[in-house]
Amino acid sequence: MNQFLKKNRALALVAVAQGAICFTAATSHAEGLAQVATGRVTAPAASLPDLGDGSDMTPGSERTLGDRIARELYRDADYVDDAVLMEYVQGIWQPLLAAARQRGDLSPELDEAYAWEILLGRDRSVNAFALPGAYFGLHLGLIGVVSSRDELASVMAHELSHVTQRHIARMMTRQSQQAPWLLGAMVLGILAASKNPGAANAMIVGGQAVGAQSQLNFSRDMEREADRVGFGVAGQAGFAPQGFVSMFAKLQQSSRLNDSDNFPYLRSHPLSTERMADMQSRIDQADGDANDRPSVRKNLQEMDHAMVSARARVLSNSAVGALRNWAAEVEPASMGRMTAAQQAGALYGAVLAAVRFRDYPQAQVLWRRLNERVRSDAAAERLAHLLGVELLLAQGDSAGAIRLLGDTGATPDTRGRAVLFLEAQAWVQATSTDAAEATEARMHPKDAKATSGLARSIQNLQTWVANNPRDAQAWQLLASAYAAQGRTLSSIRAQAEVNVAQLDYPAALSRFKTAQDWARKNGAGTDHYEASIVDTRTRQVELLVREQALER
């Protein structure tokens, strides 16, 4: 394959990613029409054909392409790493990965070679997608509309299966066989869509453009295979199979309402009667009555899911009018028509909206109502407490936030990522306002002279990044904590690790060299152990920069 074709294929993939998670609903209806025109609706099959691998692309090559796309996504203004949302999503994602391994769907080779990273996009459209190298995108709009974690799990299991079955690699192999001019037309159309959907509709016309767009779609057999494998993975992970059918019903309803560009997932994954019938058939064949399983009945009324869904909707729409509407939803007349879970979600969204609107007195009133509503649900109560911590930090009350968080000596594994991060923010805030000692004395008078809260928080963050080196937000918090502690060299190094985690190796190298310069200038006052780490990491990142340059 010539270099021109390789370059354009990579550009096409970057363009697809930008159009899907930039994060705008910037695709044409042409791809869905192309599949409808060539497909036939048939009765559900008991089994699927063996599609084989059929790819000329190695897992390592696919990961390299995925990394190139991910670098662009990390830089996008609408990329978001919200600790509460990500913790919830990971609570679904990790069991799915474990189930895929147990079933043999995820081979050790792919497990080792791919990234298996989730990226959240601050977009109100309902979309999810898989990228080369096992990077997965979720729009907040999707999290905001699903009714249960089972529905979200069904979408994630489907996308996971596209990767484990190497559908993306097969599509890219197919693309590589297209003429360069065809790929060029596709790139131009999708790049235009990422900036101006109207312009894209004007450009993506004619049979040639439809042919180009169709290269981005999974085939009908691939969709069926992802449904079948994803169904098994979700069930193995403990999620109710009814989530697939209820999610399909949501998508079908949207399709009947002409979509209005709010459901781009329908265009990249066209819904067919055959797919829906096949899923229903599989549920009917499952052991026992799947619709009457306790997990399904519970999920229909999950308070914590309703609260997470509300969080996604608020974070994806910061318009003043939208924030004000949340307050109207918790009026007595509206609340009386809601289930307990819906009430919890509405109150949670109203509190968060009030915080973003900086109406802290109103947020406090609504937060107290939320606590009363969720008192009987441990998972929901935890989310309410974390929201209370966010409220207190927004007001500058670090002491109150620390009190609400509780024991600062707990380990990251026992408290979760969201608590770990909020705790670090609280202690950094306390220190930056010269209130650390007073806060410590009020909170823990018996051990005020022992290890400070900030030091314990730093230790917890260090443990976290040792186990999760690709967590850019953790490194950023660690950099702030080091700075608050007066450890400048460590702070600069942590900032460099942020860039490494986001695959921006040139920026990382620049920061590591800044750290080296700082160490040389400060001489005897330098932490020599930290300086040694900086030197080692500088050499490692220099190698990564050279490798990255060879990709172009």
C-alpha positions in Angstrom: 0.0 0.0 0.0 1.4 3.4 -0.9 2.1 6.1 1.6 -0.6 8.4 0.2 -3.3 5.8 0.9 -2.0 5.2 4.4 -2.0 8.9 5.2 -5.6 9.3 3.9 -6.9 6.4 5.7 -5.5 7.8 9.0 -7.0 11.2 8.1 -10.4 9.5 7.4 -10.4 7.8 10.8 -9.5 11.1 12.6 -12.3 12.8 10.7 -14.7 10.1 11.7 -13.7 10.5 15.3 -14.0 14.3 15.1 -17.4 14.1 13.5 -18.7 11.7 16.1 -17.1 13.0 19.3 -15.9 16.6 18.6 -18.5 16.5 19.7 -21.2 17.2 17.0 -23.9 15.1 15.4 -22.3 15.6 12.0 -23.1 12.6 9.8 -25.4 12.2 6.8 -28.4 10.0 6.5 -26.8 8.5 3.4 -25.1 5.6 5.2 -28.4 4.3 6.6 -30.1 4.6 3.2 -27.2 2.7 1.6 -27.7 -0.2 3.9 -31.5 -0.2 3.5 -31.2 -0.3 -0.2 -29.0 -3.3 -0.2 -30.5 -5.3 2.6 -33.5 -7.6 3.0 -35.5 -8.2 6.1 -35.6 -11.8 6.9 -36.6 -14.0 9.8 -34.1 -14.1 12.7 -31.4 -16.7 12.2 -30.6 -19.2 14.9 -26.9 -18.8 14.2 -24.7 -16.4 12.4 -22.2 -17.0 9.7 -18.5 -17.3 10.6 -17.1 -13.9 9.4 -13.5 -14.9 10.1 -10.8 -12.4 10.7 -10.2 -11.3 7.1 -8.0 -8.4 8.1 -4.5 -7.6 6.9 -4.1 -5.2 9.8 -2.2 -6.4 12.9 -3.5 -5.5 16.4 -0.4 -3.4 16.9 -1.0 -1.4 13.7 -4.7 -0.9 14.7 -3.6 0.3 18.1 -1.2 2.8 16.5 -4.1 4.3 14.5 -6.3 4.4 17.5 -3.7 6.3 19.5 -3.5 8.9 16.7 -7.2 9.4 16.8 -7.3 9.5 20.6 -4.7 12.2 20.7 -7.0 14.4 18.8 -10.0 13.6 21.0 -8.1 14.3 24.2 -7.5 17.8 22.9 -11.1 18.5 22.0 -12.9 21.1 24.2 -15.8 18.7 24.6 -13.9 15.8 25.8 -14.8 15.4 29.5 -13.5 13.3 32.3 -16.1 13.6 35.0 -15.1 11.5 38.0 -18.6 10.6 39.1 -19.8 9.7 35.6 -16.7 7.8 34.7 -16.8 5.8 37.9 -20.4 4.8 37.1 -19.5 3.9 33.5 -16.4 1.9 34.6 -18.7 0.0 37.0 -20.5 -1.3 33.9 -17.4 -1.5 31.6 -15.1 -3.6 33.8 -17.6 -6.5 34.3 -18.2 -6.5 30.6 -14.5 -6.8 29.9 -14.2 -9.6 32.5 -17.1 -11.5 31.0 -15.6 -11.2 27.4 -12.3 -12.7 28.8 -14.2 -15.5 30.6 -16.2 -16.4 27.4 -13.1 -16.4 25.2 -14.4 -13.5 23.1 -11.5 -11.3 24.2 -8.2 -13.1 23.3 -5.1 -12.6 25.4 -3.4 -11.0 22.3 -6.1 -8.3 21.8 -6.3 -7.8 25.6 -2.6 -7.0 25.7 -2.4 -5.0 22.4 -5.5 -2.7 22.7 -6.2 0.3 25.0 -9.7 -0.6 26.2 -10.3 3.1 27.1 -13.6 4.9 27.5 -13.8 8.5 26.3 -16.8 10.7 27.3 -18.1 13.5 25.0 -20.1 16.5 26.2 -22.7 16.1 23.5 -26.4 15.8 23.9 -26.9 13.5 20.9 -27.4 9.8 21.6 -24.3 8.1 20.3 -21.7 5.5 21.1 -18.9 4.2 18.9 -15.8 2.1 18.8 -12.5 3.2 17.4 -9.4 1.4 16.2 -7.3 -0.1 19.1 -10.3 -0.4 21.5 -11.0 3.3 22.2 -14.7 3.7 22.9 -16.7 6.9 22.8 -19.9 7.6 24.8 -21.9 10.8 24.4 -23.4 12.2 27.6 -26.6 12.3 25.6 -26.7 8.5 25.6 -26.2 8.3 29.4 -28.9 10.9 29.8 -31.6 8.9 28.0 -31.0 5.3 29.0 -33.5 4.1 31.7 -31.3 1.6 33.4 -27.7 0.4 33.6 -28.9 -2.7 31.7 -29.7 -0.5 28.7 -26.3 1.2 28.9 -24.6 -2.2 29.3 -26.4 -3.4 26.1 -24.9 -0.6 24.0 -21.4 -0.9 25.6 -21.5 -4.7 25.1 -22.4 -4.3 21.5 -19.6 -1.8 20.8 -17.2 -4.0 22.8 -18.1 -6.9 20.5 -17.4 -4.9 17.4 -13.8 -4.7 18.6 -13.3 -8.2 20.0 -14.6 -9.6 16.7 -12.2 -7.3 14.8 -14.9 -5.6 12.8 -13.0 -2.3 12.7 -9.9 -3.9 11.3 -11.9 -5.7 8.6 -13.5 -2.4 7.6 -10.2 -0.6 7.4 -8.8 -3.4 5.3 -11.8 -2.9 3.0 -11.2 0.8 2.9 -7.5 0.3 1.9 -8.7 -1.4 -1.3 -10.6 1.8 -2.4 -9.1 4.3 -4.8 -7.3 7.2 -3.2 -9.8 9.7 -4.7 -12.7 7.9 -3.1 -11.1 8.1 0.3 -10.3 11.8 -0.4 -14.0 12.5 -1.1 -14.9 10.8 2.1 -12.4 12.8 4.2 -13.6 16.1 2.7 -17.2 15.3 3.4 -16.7 14.2 7.0 -14.3 17.1 7.8 -16.9 19.5 6.5 -19.6 17.7 8.6 -17.5 18.2 11.8 -17.6 21.9 11.3 -20.9 22.6 9.4 -23.5 19.8 9.1 -25.4 21.8 6.5 -22.4 22.1 4.3 -21.8 18.4 4.7 -25.3 17.6 3.4 -24.5 19.6 0.3 -21.2 17.9 -0.3 -22.1 14.3 0.5 -24.3 13.6 -2.5 -24.3 11.3 -5.4 -23.6 7.6 -5.7 -19.8 8.0 -5.2 -20.2 9.8 -1.9 -22.7 7.2 -0.7 -20.2 4.5 -1.6 -17.6 6.3 0.5 -19.8 6.8 3.5 -20.9 3.2 3.4 -17.2 2.2 4.1 -17.7 3.6 7.6 -20.6 1.4 8.4 -20.5 -2.0 9.9 -22.1 -4.6 7.6 -25.4 -6.2 8.4 -23.6 -9.5 9.4 -21.2 -7.5 11.6 -24.1 -5.8 13.4 -25.8 -9.2 13.9 -22.6 -10.7 15.2 -22.1 -7.8 17.6 -25.7 -8.2 18.9 -25.2 -12.0 19.4 -21.8 -11.7 21.1 -22.8 -8.6 23.1 -25.9 -10.3 24.3 -23.8 -13.2 25.7 -21.2 -10.9 27.2 -23.8 -8.7 29.0 -25.6 -11.8 30.4 -22.3 -13.2 31.6 -21.5 -9.9 33.3 -24.8 -10.1 35.3 -26.9 -7.6 33.3 -30.5 -8.3 32.4 -31.0 -9.3 28.8 -34.2 -7.2 28.6 -31.9 -4.2 28.4 -31.2 -5.0 24.8 -34.9 -5.1 23.9 -35.8 -2.0 25.8 -32.9 -0.1 24.2 -33.9 -1.3 20.8 -37.5 0.0 21.6 -36.1 3.4 22.4 -34.2 3.6 19.2 -37.2 2.4 17.2 -39.4 5.1 18.7 -36.8 7.7 17.8 -36.6 6.4 14.3 -40.4 6.7 13.9 -40.1 10.3 15.1 -37.6 11.1 12.3 -34.7 11.3 14.6 -34.1 15.1 14.1 -30.3 14.4 14.3 -30.5 13.6 18.0 -29.8 9.9 17.5 -26.7 9.6 15.3 -26.3 6.1 16.7 -29.1 5.1 14.4 -27.2 6.1 11.4 -23.9 4.3 12.3 -25.9 1.3 13.6 -29.1 1.1 11.5 -31.9 -0.6 13.4 -33.7 -3.4 11.5 -36.8 -5.5 12.3 -34.5 -8.5 12.0 -32.2 -7.3 14.7 -35.0 -6.6 17.1 -36.7 -10.0 16.4 -33.4 -11.8 16.9 -32.9 -10.2 20.3 -36.4 -10.9 21.5 -36.0 -14.5 20.3 -32.8 -14.9 22.3 -34.4 -13.5 25.4 -37.4 -15.9 25.0 -34.9 -18.8 24.8 -33.0 -17.7 27.9 -33.4 -19.8 31.1 -36.4 -18.7 33.1 -38.5 -15.6 32.6 -35.9 -12.9 31.8 -38.4 -10.1 32.1 -39.2 -11.2 35.7 -35.7 -11.3 37.0 -35.2 -9.3 40.2 -32.4 -7.3 38.6 -34.8 -6.1 35.9 -37.5 -5.1 38.3 -34.9 -3.3 40.4 -33.3 -1.5 37.5 -36.6 0.0 36.5 -36.5 1.9 39.7 -32.8 2.5 40.3 -32.3 5.8 42.1 -28.6 5.9 41.5 -29.0 5.4 37.7 -31.6 8.2 37.6 -29.2 10.5 39.4 -26.3 9.7 37.1 -28.5 10.1 34.1 -29.6 13.6 35.4 -25.9 14.5 35.9 -25.1 13.6 32.3 -28.0 15.8 31.0 -27.0 18.8 33.1 -23.3 18.6 32.1 -24.2 18.3 28.5 -26.3 21.4 28.4 -25.0 24.5 30.2 -27.5 26.9 28.7 -29.0 29.2 31.3 -32.6 28.3 30.2 -31.9 24.6 30.6 -30.4 25.1 34.1 -33.4 27.1 35.2 -35.8 24.4 33.9 -34.3 21.9 36.4 -35.7 24.0 39.2 -39.2 23.9 37.7 -39.1 20.1 37.6 -38.9 19.8 41.3 -42.0 21.8 42.0 -44.6 19.8 44.1 -47.0 19.6 41.1 -44.3 18.0 39.0 -42.8 15.8 41.7 -46.2 14.2 42.5 -46.3 12.5 39.1 -42.9 10.9 39.4 -41.7 7.6 40.7 -39.2 7.7 43.6 -36.3 7.2 41.2 -37.5 10.0 39.0 -37.8 12.3 42.0 -34.2 11.5 43.0 -33.0 12.2 39.5 -34.9 15.5 39.3 -33.6 16.7 42.6 -30.1 15.7 41.8 -30.2 17.5 38.5 -31.7 20.6 40.2 -29.0 20.7 42.8 -26.2 20.4 40.2 -27.8 23.0 38.0 -28.1 25.4 40.9 -24.4 24.8 41.7 -23.4 25.6 38.1 -25.7 28.6 38.2 -23.9 29.6 41.5 -27.2 29.8 43.3 -25.7 28.2 46.4 -28.6 28.9 48.9 -31.1 27.2 46.5 -28.7 24.3 46.0 -28.4 23.8 49.8 -32.2 23.7 50.1 -32.6 21.2 47.2 -29.7 19.1 48.5 -31.4 18.6 51.8 -34.6 17.5 50.0 -32.5 15.1 47.9 -30.9 13.5 51.1 -34.4 12.9 52.5 -35.5 11.3 49.2 -32.5 8.8 49.0 -32.1 7.9 52.6 -33.1 4.3 52.1 -30.8 3.6 49.1 -27.1 3.3 49.9 -25.8 3.8 46.4 -28.1 6.9 45.9 -27.1 8.2 49.3 -23.4 8.0 48.3 -24.0 10.0 45.1 -26.0 12.6 47.1 -23.1 13.0 49.6 -20.6 13.4 46.7 -22.8 16.1 45.2 -22.9 17.8 48.6 -19.1 17.8 48.6 -19.1 19.4 45.2 -21.4 22.1 46.5 -19.3 22.8 49.5 -16.1 23.0 47.4 -17.8 25.4 45.0 -18.6 27.6 48.0 -15.0 27.4 49.2 -15.9 25.5 52.3 -13.0 22.9 52.3 -13.5 22.1 56.0 -17.1 21.2 55.4 -16.3 19.1 52.4 -13.7 17.1 54.3 -16.1 16.5 57.1 -18.7 15.2 54.7 -16.2 13.0 53.0 -15.3 11.4 56.3 -12.2 9.4 57.1 -9.4 10.6 54.9 -7.2 7.6 55.7 -9.2 5.1 53.6 -7.5 3.6 50.6 -8.4 4.5 47.0 -9.7 0.9 46.4 -12.2 1.1 49.2 -13.5 4.6 48.4 -13.5 4.9 44.6 -12.1 7.3 42.1 -14.7 10.1 42.7 -14.1 10.2 46.5 -10.3 10.1 45.9 -10.4 13.1 43.6 -12.9 15.2 45.6 -10.8 14.5 48.7 -7.6 15.7 46.9 -9.4 18.8 45.7 -10.6 19.6 49.3 -7.2 19.3 50.8 -5.5 21.3 48.0 -8.2 24.0 48.5 -7.7 24.0 52.2 -3.9 24.3 51.8 -4.1 27.1 49.2 -6.2 29.2 51.6 -3.7 28.7 54.4 -6.3 26.8 56.3 -4.8 23.3 56.3 -3.6 23.3 59.9 -6.8 24.7 61.3 -8.8 22.3 59.2 -6.8 19.4 60.4 -7.1 20.4 64.0 -10.9 20.7 63.7 -11.3 17.4 61.9 -8.8 15.2 63.7 -7.4 16.9 66.8 -5.8 13.7 68.1 -3.5 13.3 65.1 -3.2 16.9 64.0 0.6 16.7 64.4 0.9 13.5 62.5 0.6 13.0 58.7 -1.4 15.8 57.3 -4.6 15.3 55.2 -2.8 16.6 52.2 0.0 14.2 52.6 -2.4 11.3 53.0 -4.3 12.4 49.9 -1.0 12.6 47.9 -0.1 9.1 49.1 -3.5 7.8 47.9 -3.1 9.5 44.5 0.4 8.0 44.1 -1.0 4.6 44.7 -3.8 5.3 42.2 -1.5 6.4 39.4 0.8 3.5 40.0 -2.1 1.2 39.2 -3.7 3.6 36.6 -0.8 5.4 34.8 -3.1 6.5 32.0 -5.4 8.5 34.3 -4.6 12.1 33.2 -7.0 13.7 35.7 -5.3 11.8 38.6 -1.9 13.1 37.5 -3.3 16.7 37.2 -4.7 16.5 40.8 -1.3 15.1 41.9 0.4 18.0 40.3 -1.8 20.5 42.2 -1.3 18.6 45.4 2.5 18.6 45.0 2.4 22.4 44.3 0.3 23.0 47.4 3.0 21.0 49.4 5.8 23.1 47.9 7.3 20.2 45.8 7.9 22.1 42.6 9.9 19.4 40.8 7.4 16.7 41.5 4.6 19.0 40.3 6.3 19.7 37.0 6.9 16.0 36.5 3.2 15.2 37.3 2.2 17.8 34.7 4.4 16.0 32.2 2.7 12.7 33.0 -0.7 14.3 32.2 0.6 14.9 28.7 1.9 11.3 28.5 -1.5 9.9 29.6 -3.1 12.0 26.8 -0.5 10.7 24.3 0.9 14.2 23.7 4.5 13.1 23.8 6.1 16.4 22.5 4.4 18.4 25.2 5.4 15.8 27.8 9.0 16.0 26.7 9.0 19.8 26.9 7.8 19.6 30.5 10.3 16.9 31.5 13.1 19.1 30.2 11.7 22.0 32.2 11.9 19.7 35.2 15.5 18.9 34.4 16.4 22.6 34.1 14.7 23.3 37.4 16.7 20.5 39.1 20.0 21.8 37.8 19.3 25.4 38.9 18.3 24.4 42.4 21.2 22.1 43.0 21.4 21.1 46.7 17.7 21.9 47.3 16.7 19.3 44.7 15.0 16.0 45.6 17.6 13.7 43.9 15.3 10.7 43.9 12.6 12.7 42.0 15.3 14.1 39.7 16.4 10.6 38.8 12.9 9.6 37.9 12.6 12.7 35.7 15.8 11.8 33.9 14.6 8.3 33.3 11.2 9.4 32.1 12.8 12.0 29.8 14.8 9.3 28.0 11.7 7.1 27.7 9.5 9.9 26.3 12.3 11.0 23.8 12.0 7.5 22.4 8.2 7.8 22.1 8.5 11.2 20.4 10.8 9.6 17.8 8.4 6.7 17.3 5.5 9.1 16.9 7.4 11.1 14.3 7.9 7.9 12.2 4.1 7.5 12.1 3.6 10.5 9.8 
